Amino acid sequence: MSIPRYTLPEMKDLWSEQRKYQGWLDVELALLRARVKLGQLEPGVYESIAQHASFSVERVEAIDTEINHDLISLVQTVQESLTAAGYGEYSREVHKGITSFDTEDPALMLRLGESARIILAALDRLYVELLNLAHKHKTTMMIARTHGQYAEPDSFGRLCLVFADQQHNNLMRLRSCIDEELIWAKFSGAIGNYAGLDPELERLVLEELGLMPVDVSTQIVQRDHHASYLNVLAVIASTIEQLARTLWEMSRSDVGEVREPFGKKQKGSSAMAHKKNPIMLERMIGMAKMVRAKSQTLMEVISTPECRDISQSCVEREVYPDATSYTHYMIVKMTNIVRGLEVSQGKMKENLERTLGVWASQQIRIALIDAGVSYEEAYRFMQERCFAATQDGKHLNQCLDASSIQLNGQHIDIINLLGGWAVRVERFFDAWEYTKDGIEAIFERFPTSTPSGG
């Protein structure tokens, strides 16, 4: 079972032993209802079984300790309950003519589908919170970084849209997976060829459960469907990791642009009382690796030989609860981080100013090229001026003063070439003016309100 620290109540309940055995019993009862429809079982027999069939986890586990087969242990427990209720003659109808995974595979697919819907609802809330944060900081200017170096100005809101868009993509992927992958099951016997079974029985049982029969199976439904789901979870976890990594970098002491929520009584370090460690962001980064590992592990058991061995069983007992629980936990906790994120607009402005205007190098270089300067000459000139600004601690516009550049064999004053100092400052060093058209266009692609359902 997944680590309790990283498992929220919905998933804890879903992957409990009680829910597992109840799911198996629900499939067994669906089989009996289908047999009634086919005239293979009297309605009164079904009603008596449905009313009195019961189990306790403790009794199932006690039997399993002796026989080492949990499905048969459940069947025996249910049969005991019928006998105790005075309907022992009906106990032979339970699990009649089918194999373990005729019961277990449909029940598993139903639980996977439920886990996906829990995750989908949480993911939608994260998407909404990211949209809210983006719109709130649409015009909050900051310096973007590539390769860890100052790049060009951006708005923090636009950066948030990058992560909101990822979650929108995740919503679409997960919905597609629910509709196309988490719907398949089988009720076709020990090797999948319906020996001793009517294919119509399979259709009726799975119809009762809201599932679809695969066209062909072995003893189990092939695990490519299941692996597709866990791969989607791995992608979701990875996108949350990217968001966490970005916010972590922005929360470093020397950057200080954002900070994850920090409780009034929370402590950051056992030794250094001044610290506010971003432990939740770091937890997201670590947990993404765990989810990807679970996905990869399930990929390893797609290749069950011939009609099946049991090597996939022990893997699945761990990876499904773990991958779904950890992904759900990550989404919920990241939603809380985004909702309570402390954003320092002042620090973002300070860091933008700390660049000394070197971010304007590209548009000034293009202006020089448009004025007739060669590509290479313009590039080298701007590179030298920007490096000088950084080294001398002067704003780039100061480093451009009294500078000249070669044009048509003559040295031309940069100030005159670019239209005068005042024009240059307004034209080249206004971060919002430089970026606003593109940012506005990007925001028009996204909802202006807080949607539900992505």
Disulfide bonds with the S-S distance in Angstrom:
none
